[in-house]
């Protein structure tokens, strides 16, 4: 399980779209267009691991202040 603190969010950006916020990686992994994600910021979520499969088009990943 990917743990997270209350009121902390993971922001996700797709090409030519606004940033979308999620509470956990489980919801992000369910997206049909998951591989189109270009930016993920999961900083400050007390995560102890990342998903095994990251999006194919991912350009930047920010993960500060976690337990990775």
N, C-alpha and C positions, 0 to 999 in steps of 0.2 A: 504494500500500500504506500502511496505517496502522501506523506503527512503534510499538513499545512496549518499555520496559525490562523485563528479567527481574524477576520478583517484583512487578511493578506490575500493578494490576488496575483495571478499569473497573466501577464499581458502578452497578446499574440497579435502579430501584424501580417496581413496578406498583401500582395502587390496591389497598389491602387485602391486600398480600402483603409478605413479607420482602424484604430486599435480596438481589440475586443478583449474583455477581461473574463477570466475563468477562476473558479475557486480551487481547482485541482487538475492534475494531468489526465485523470480518467476521462473527464468530459472532453478534453482537447483531443485525446486519442480516438474518440468516437466520431470526430468530424469527417465527413466525406472528402473534404478538400484538405485534409491534414498535411499532405506532402507539399502543398502550395504555400505553407507558412514560411515567411522569410525572416521573422524576428520573434524571439521568445525572451521575455524578461521574467525570471522566476526568483529574483533577488528577495531576500528577507522572508522566505517562506518556511524556513527550518526543514528543508527537504533533506532526506538522507540518501536519495538516489534519483537518477533521471530515468526516463523511459529507455528501454533497450533500443528502440527504433526512433531516431530523430527524423524530422521531416526532410525529404530529399532536397528541397529548395532552400533550406535554412542557411541564412547568411550570417546572422549574429545570434549569440546565446549569452545572456547575462545571468549569472547565478551567484552573485555575492551574498554573503551572510546566510549560508546554508550549512548543513552538516555533510557535505559531499566528500 
